[in-house]
Amino acid sequence: MPTTTTHTAAGSGPHQLIIGSVTVSTLLGGDDTAGELSLVDVRGLPGSGPGAHIDPWRESFYVVEGELTFRVEHDGSVESIVAGSGDSVSIPTGVGHAFSVTSGESARYLIMSNPAGIEAFFADAGEAVDSADLPAEAAAFDRERLLAAFAKHELTPYEFPA
């Protein structure tokens, strides 16, 4: 059990640029919470988001600004969930899912993983940047680095059932 209170100042990072169109800022990592959870602040350009995958942790979202559309496997079929500002979505460990920013403007959302680990995945998958500012348009990214981070952190690419 953690015995130290942790404070992360706004904007202090570290920050990563992921898939060329998303910035991730770590608010709380596994080192801060004795591995119990991670919390990251994410900003994404319209249309950004990961392909279908399975995570080794529960992934919970809170939409601060914009809109996200989730596709989630449920009992052999695919369910769509549209989440706007103030909405939350929680995806259990091992459930196939994908999501994207479907608002006309950039979105900002928080992701918590339980147990911790998502911040370490983003650190390995992305490129360190100085701030959470999004690029004006999507940039090229290192797909091999992303796939290596998938393997290291036990994320699995997924195909939705037909």
Backbone as JSON, one array per atom type, in Angstrom:
{
  "sequence": "MPTTTTHTAAGSGPHQLIIGSVTVSTLLGGDDTAGELSLVDVRGLPGSGPGAHIDPWRESFYVVEGELTFRVEHDGSVESIVAGSGDSVSIPTGVGHAFSVTSGESARYLIMSNPAGIEAFFADAGEAVDSADLPAEAAAFDRERLLAAFAKHELTPYEFPA",
  "N": [[0.85, -1.18, 0.0], [0.56, 2.24, -0.86], [2.44, 4.73, 0.85], [3.02, 7.35, 0.66], [1.93, 10.56, -0.2], [1.18, 11.79, -3.4], [1.83, 14.45, -5.64], [1.23, 15.93, -8.69], [2.19, 18.52, -10.62], [0.29, 20.68, -12.74], [0.75, 20.31, -16.2], [3.35, 19.32, -15.98], [4.25, 16.88, -16.96], [5.9, 13.66, -17.6], [5.68, 14.05, -21.23], [4.38, 12.5, -24.17], [4.39, 11.95, -27.68], [2.15, 10.18, -29.5], [1.39, 7.88, -32.05], [1.6, 9.94, -33.88], [-0.46, 11.83, -33.67], [-1.52, 12.24, -31.2], [-1.15, 13.42, -27.91], [0.22, 12.46, -24.8], [0.2, 12.89, -21.39], [1.72, 12.05, -18.43], [0.12, 11.78, -15.37], [-0.15, 10.32, -12.97], [1.86, 7.61, -12.22], [2.81, 4.11, -12.09], [4.9, 4.02, -10.21], [4.14, 6.01, -8.49], [1.88, 5.04, -7.27], [2.23, 2.59, -6.09], [1.94, 0.66, -8.02], [-0.79, 0.31, -8.32], [-2.52, 1.86, -9.94], [-2.62, 3.9, -12.93], [-2.68, 7.21, -14.26], [-3.39, 9.17, -16.99], [-3.28, 12.12, -19.02], [-4.78, 12.9, -21.97], [-4.62, 14.16, -25.28], [-6.11, 14.48, -28.41], [-6.05, 14.7, -31.97], [-8.76, 15.35, -34.31], [-10.17, 12.36, -35.52], [-8.12, 10.77, -34.58], [-6.83, 7.94, -32.77], [-6.54, 4.6, -31.41], [-6.21, 1.48, -33.23], [-8.2, -1.56, -33.13], [-7.74, -3.42, -30.16], [-6.53, -5.37, -27.33], [-6.19, -4.85, -23.91], [-3.96, -5.37, -21.07], [-5.01, -4.49, -18.7], [-7.66, -2.88, -16.8], [-9.22, -0.28, -18.46], [-10.13, 2.95, -18.05], [-12.03, 5.77, -18.97], [-12.42, 9.31, -19.0], [-14.08, 11.88, -20.47], [-13.0, 15.03, -21.11], [-13.1, 17.2, -22.92], [-14.6, 17.49, -26.16], [-15.39, 14.64, -28.26], [-15.53, 11.13, -28.12], [-15.71, 8.08, -29.89], [-16.37, 4.83, -29.19], [-15.69, 1.44, -30.0], [-16.66, -1.64, -28.96], [-16.21, -5.01, -28.1], [-18.77, -7.21, -27.24], [-20.14, -9.97, -25.91], [-19.77, -11.43, -28.33], [-20.59, -9.65, -30.29], [-20.37, -6.32, -31.73], [-20.4, -3.3, -30.07], [-21.24, 0.13, -30.22], [-20.26, 3.1, -28.64], [-20.86, 6.39, -27.9], [-19.17, 8.99, -26.45], [-19.28, 12.01, -24.82], [-18.26, 15.26, -23.59], [-17.8, 15.13, -20.14], [-18.67, 12.53, -19.9], [-18.08, 9.07, -19.01], [-16.3, 6.01, -19.59], [-15.68, 2.61, -19.06], [-13.55, -0.04, -19.66], [-13.25, -3.44, -19.35], [-10.44, -5.54, -18.42], [-8.96, -7.43, -20.99], [-10.97, -7.17, -22.95], [-11.83, -6.69, -26.29], [-11.38, -3.69, -28.07], [-11.71, -0.41, -29.59], [-11.15, 3.05, -30.23], [-11.93, 6.43, -31.22], [-11.35, 9.92, -31.87], [-14.13, 11.69, -32.52], [-15.22, 14.15, -32.68], [-15.42, 17.4, -34.25], [-13.37, 18.97, -33.5], [-10.26, 18.9, -31.65], [-9.89, 16.5, -29.01], [-9.9, 16.1, -25.45], [-9.03, 13.91, -22.89], [-9.07, 11.82, -19.99], [-7.3, 8.91, -19.03], [-7.41, 6.11, -17.02], [-5.57, 3.41, -15.86], [-5.92, 0.2, -14.42], [-4.46, -2.55, -13.12], [-1.6, -0.3, -12.69], [0.32, 0.77, -15.57], [-0.27, 1.71, -18.12], [0.98, 4.15, -18.54], [3.67, 3.49, -18.76], [3.6, 1.95, -21.09], [2.89, 3.99, -22.96], [5.18, 5.59, -22.74], [7.12, 3.93, -23.86], [6.05, 3.51, -26.4], [5.79, 5.97, -27.62], [7.13, 9.19, -28.65], [9.22, 11.29, -26.85], [8.17, 14.53, -25.95], [8.18, 18.13, -25.46], [5.88, 19.37, -24.44], [2.28, 19.16, -23.89], [1.06, 20.07, -26.14], [-0.68, 19.68, -29.17], [0.33, 18.56, -32.46], [-0.08, 20.53, -35.48], [-1.05, 19.03, -37.56], [-1.39, 15.5, -38.21], [1.56, 13.65, -37.67], [4.25, 11.66, -39.09], [4.97, 8.43, -37.72], [6.81, 5.99, -35.76], [6.1, 2.92, -36.53], [7.14, 0.37, -35.95], [8.28, 0.77, -33.45], [5.94, 1.21, -31.96], [4.7, -1.34, -32.23], [6.61, -2.91, -30.94], [6.35, -1.91, -28.34], [3.73, -2.75, -27.85], [4.15, -5.55, -27.69], [5.99, -5.72, -25.52], [4.46, -4.74, -23.37], [2.3, -6.39, -23.3], [-0.04, -5.89, -24.8], [-2.54, -6.65, -27.2], [-3.1, -6.84, -30.64], [-6.32, -6.76, -32.2], [-9.16, -8.29, -33.78], [-12.4, -7.42, -34.6], [-15.39, -9.39, -34.17], [-17.13, -10.72, -37.01]],
  "CA": [[0.0, 0.0, 0.0], [1.37, 3.47, -0.89], [2.48, 5.47, 2.12], [3.4, 8.73, 0.36], [1.01, 11.3, -1.04], [1.82, 12.26, -4.62], [1.26, 15.62, -6.3], [1.81, 16.22, -10.01], [1.82, 19.87, -11.03], [-0.29, 20.77, -14.08], [1.68, 20.53, -17.31], [4.73, 18.92, -15.7], [4.63, 15.74, -17.77], [6.42, 13.71, -18.95], [4.75, 14.06, -22.35], [4.74, 11.66, -25.3], [3.59, 12.04, -28.9], [1.81, 8.81, -29.88], [0.83, 7.7, -33.4], [1.71, 11.19, -34.64], [-1.62, 12.71, -33.57], [-2.03, 12.19, -29.82], [-0.17, 13.65, -26.85], [-0.11, 11.83, -23.53], [0.96, 13.43, -20.25], [1.54, 11.22, -17.24], [-0.26, 12.46, -14.12], [0.26, 9.37, -11.94], [2.37, 6.35, -12.76], [2.9, 3.0, -11.16], [5.82, 4.36, -9.12], [3.43, 6.91, -7.58], [0.71, 4.39, -6.68], [2.61, 1.21, -5.76], [1.47, -0.21, -9.09], [-2.24, 0.12, -8.26], [-3.18, 2.51, -11.07], [-1.95, 4.99, -13.65], [-3.6, 8.21, -14.76], [-2.77, 9.99, -18.02], [-4.07, 13.18, -19.65], [-4.58, 12.65, -23.39], [-5.21, 15.09, -26.24], [-6.04, 13.85, -29.72], [-6.6, 15.39, -33.13], [-9.92, 14.67, -34.88], [-9.87, 11.13, -36.24], [-7.05, 9.99, -33.95], [-7.2, 6.87, -31.85], [-5.89, 3.33, -31.73], [-6.97, 0.39, -33.83], [-8.73, -2.52, -32.17], [-6.72, -4.09, -29.36], [-6.89, -5.85, -26.0], [-5.24, -4.38, -22.9], [-3.79, -6.23, -19.9], [-5.51, -3.75, -17.54], [-8.92, -2.18, -17.0], [-8.95, 1.06, -19.0], [-11.3, 3.79, -17.78], [-11.91, 7.05, -19.65], [-13.28, 10.45, -18.66], [-13.94, 12.85, -21.56], [-12.97, 16.41, -20.62], [-13.54, 18.04, -24.04], [-14.71, 16.79, -27.43], [-16.2, 13.43, -28.32], [-14.88, 9.88, -28.5], [-16.59, 6.97, -30.22], [-15.76, 3.54, -28.85], [-16.22, 0.18, -30.49], [-16.33, -2.59, -27.91], [-16.75, -6.35, -28.28], [-19.61, -7.61, -26.12], [-20.86, -11.22, -26.17], [-19.66, -11.83, -29.73], [-20.99, -8.6, -31.23], [-19.67, -5.06, -31.53], [-21.25, -2.22, -29.58], [-20.68, 1.47, -30.35], [-20.58, 4.01, -27.53], [-20.41, 7.76, -28.14], [-18.95, 9.63, -25.16], [-18.99, 13.43, -24.92], [-17.72, 15.95, -22.42], [-18.4, 14.73, -18.88], [-19.0, 11.1, -19.9], [-17.01, 8.12, -18.7], [-16.42, 4.66, -20.15], [-14.69, 1.72, -18.45], [-13.43, -1.26, -20.45], [-12.58, -4.45, -18.54], [-9.26, -6.24, -18.9], [-9.19, -8.52, -21.92], [-12.06, -6.92, -23.88], [-11.42, -6.05, -27.53], [-11.98, -2.37, -28.23], [-11.02, 0.65, -30.32], [-11.85, 4.33, -30.06], [-11.36, 7.53, -31.98], [-11.9, 11.26, -31.66], [-15.13, 11.89, -33.57], [-15.64, 15.55, -32.7], [-14.77, 18.19, -35.29], [-12.19, 19.59, -32.92], [-9.46, 18.0, -30.83], [-10.51, 16.05, -27.76], [-9.04, 15.9, -24.28], [-9.64, 12.9, -22.05], [-8.22, 11.16, -19.01], [-7.37, 7.45, -19.02], [-6.85, 5.46, -15.85], [-5.42, 1.96, -15.98], [-5.86, -0.51, -13.16], [-3.38, -1.91, -12.39], [-0.76, 0.65, -13.42], [1.04, 0.23, -16.72], [-0.51, 2.41, -19.37], [1.97, 5.22, -18.71], [4.91, 2.86, -19.23], [3.36, 1.63, -22.49], [2.99, 5.2, -23.76], [6.58, 6.03, -22.74], [7.85, 3.09, -24.8], [5.46, 3.57, -27.74], [5.81, 7.31, -28.18], [8.32, 10.03, -28.73], [9.19, 12.34, -25.82], [7.98, 15.91, -26.43], [8.31, 19.09, -24.38], [4.61, 19.81, -23.87], [1.1, 18.42, -24.33], [0.49, 20.71, -27.33], [-0.83, 18.81, -30.33], [0.83, 19.1, -33.73], [-1.14, 21.11, -36.32], [-1.59, 17.9, -38.31], [-0.76, 14.25, -37.84], [2.94, 13.46, -38.12], [4.67, 10.28, -39.26], [5.42, 7.82, -36.46], [7.57, 4.76, -35.88], [5.18, 1.8, -36.31], [7.88, -0.72, -35.33], [8.38, 1.11, -32.02], [4.62, 0.96, -31.4], [4.49, -2.79, -32.14], [7.5, -3.41, -29.89], [5.72, -1.55, -27.06], [2.6, -3.68, -27.69], [4.68, -6.84, -27.23], [6.6, -5.57, -24.19], [3.45, -4.47, -22.33], [1.28, -7.42, -23.42], [-1.25, -5.49, -25.52], [-2.74, -7.56, -28.32], [-3.97, -6.38, -31.72], [-7.59, -7.5, -32.13], [-10.11, -8.13, -34.88], [-13.77, -7.56, -34.13], [-16.13, -10.46, -34.83], [-17.89, -10.29, -38.2]],
  "C": [[0.9, 1.24, 0.0], [1.3, 4.19, 0.45], [2.84, 6.93, 1.92], [2.35, 9.36, -0.54], [1.78, 11.86, -2.22], [1.07, 13.46, -5.17], [1.98, 15.81, -7.62], [1.29, 17.58, -10.44], [1.3, 19.86, -12.47], [0.8, 21.06, -15.1], [3.08, 20.01, -17.11], [5.18, 17.68, -16.46], [5.17, 14.58, -16.97], [5.33, 13.6, -20.01], [5.29, 13.2, -23.48], [3.84, 12.01, -26.47], [3.41, 10.61, -29.39], [1.11, 8.83, -31.23], [0.73, 9.01, -34.19], [0.59, 12.18, -34.46], [-2.22, 12.79, -32.17], [-0.89, 12.54, -28.87], [-0.69, 13.05, -25.55], [0.8, 12.41, -22.47], [0.67, 12.57, -19.04], [1.23, 12.09, -16.04], [0.15, 11.61, -12.92], [0.71, 8.09, -12.61], [2.42, 5.28, -11.69], [3.82, 3.27, -9.99], [5.15, 5.24, -8.07], [2.35, 6.2, -6.77], [0.97, 2.95, -6.27], [2.02, 0.22, -6.76], [-0.04, -0.39, -9.15], [-2.97, 0.71, -9.45], [-2.26, 3.51, -11.71], [-3.03, 5.94, -14.12], [-2.85, 9.09, -15.75], [-3.79, 10.97, -18.59], [-3.76, 13.12, -21.14], [-5.29, 13.72, -24.21], [-5.04, 14.47, -27.62], [-6.67, 14.7, -30.8], [-7.86, 14.66, -33.61], [-9.48, 13.47, -35.71], [-8.81, 10.26, -35.59], [-7.62, 8.93, -33.03], [-6.58, 5.56, -32.3], [-6.82, 2.39, -32.49], [-7.44, -0.56, -32.74], [-7.6, -3.27, -31.48], [-7.32, -4.59, -28.06], [-5.79, -5.42, -25.05], [-5.11, -5.38, -21.75], [-4.25, -5.56, -18.6], [-6.92, -3.25, -17.84], [-8.56, -0.76, -17.42], [-10.23, 1.89, -18.85], [-11.03, 5.2, -18.3], [-12.85, 8.08, -19.03], [-13.03, 11.5, -19.74], [-14.07, 14.26, -20.97], [-13.55, 17.35, -21.68], [-13.63, 17.19, -25.29], [-15.57, 15.55, -27.31], [-15.33, 12.26, -28.76], [-15.96, 8.87, -28.86], [-15.8, 5.69, -30.01], [-16.46, 2.44, -29.62], [-15.72, -0.88, -29.51], [-16.98, -3.93, -28.21], [-17.56, -6.7, -27.03], [-20.42, -8.84, -26.54], [-20.9, -11.58, -27.66], [-20.15, -10.82, -30.75], [-20.25, -7.32, -30.87], [-20.68, -3.98, -31.17], [-20.52, -0.89, -29.8], [-21.17, 2.32, -29.19], [-20.01, 5.37, -27.89], [-20.34, 8.45, -26.78], [-18.52, 11.08, -25.38], [-18.47, 13.98, -23.61], [-18.51, 15.57, -21.16], [-18.75, 13.27, -18.78], [-17.79, 10.26, -19.51], [-17.35, 6.76, -19.29], [-15.33, 3.82, -19.48], [-14.72, 0.38, -19.17], [-12.64, -2.29, -19.63], [-11.32, -5.02, -19.22], [-9.68, -7.33, -19.87], [-10.31, -8.33, -22.92], [-11.55, -6.17, -25.1], [-12.14, -4.72, -27.71], [-11.1, -1.48, -29.1], [-11.78, 1.92, -30.02], [-11.18, 5.37, -30.92], [-12.04, 8.82, -31.59], [-12.84, 11.52, -32.82], [-15.72, 13.29, -33.55], [-14.88, 16.27, -33.8], [-13.53, 18.9, -34.81], [-11.43, 18.55, -32.1], [-10.22, 17.64, -29.56], [-9.44, 15.97, -26.68], [-9.76, 14.93, -23.36], [-8.59, 12.32, -21.1], [-8.4, 9.66, -19.17], [-6.7, 6.97, -17.74], [-6.72, 3.98, -16.16], [-5.32, 1.37, -14.58], [-5.62, -1.98, -13.49], [-2.62, -0.91, -13.28], [-0.13, -0.04, -14.63], [0.86, 1.02, -17.98], [0.52, 3.51, -19.6], [3.3, 4.68, -19.21], [4.78, 2.44, -20.7], [3.53, 2.87, -23.35], [4.43, 5.72, -23.82], [7.39, 5.23, -23.75], [7.35, 3.23, -26.23], [5.66, 4.92, -28.41], [7.17, 7.97, -28.21], [8.2, 11.13, -27.67], [9.07, 13.71, -26.48], [7.98, 16.83, -25.22], [7.0, 19.5, -23.71], [3.48, 18.95, -24.42], [0.47, 19.02, -25.58], [0.46, 19.72, -28.49], [-0.16, 19.41, -31.56], [-0.35, 19.65, -34.54], [-1.81, 20.03, -37.16], [-0.81, 16.66, -37.93], [0.62, 14.13, -38.47], [3.21, 11.97, -38.33], [5.11, 9.73, -37.9], [6.08, 6.49, -36.75], [6.66, 3.57, -35.53], [5.88, 0.63, -35.63], [8.04, -0.48, -33.82], [7.05, 0.83, -31.31], [4.38, -0.54, -31.21], [5.39, -3.41, -31.08], [6.93, -3.1, -28.5], [4.5, -2.43, -26.8], [3.1, -4.99, -27.1], [5.22, -6.75, -25.81], [5.55, -5.45, -23.1], [2.21, -5.35, -22.45], [-0.07, -6.9, -23.91], [-1.33, -6.38, -26.75], [-3.57, -6.89, -29.39], [-5.21, -7.3, -31.77], [-8.39, -7.27, -33.39], [-11.5, -8.36, -34.34], [-14.45, -8.72, -34.84], [-16.95, -9.9, -35.99], [-19.37, -10.2, -37.92]]
}
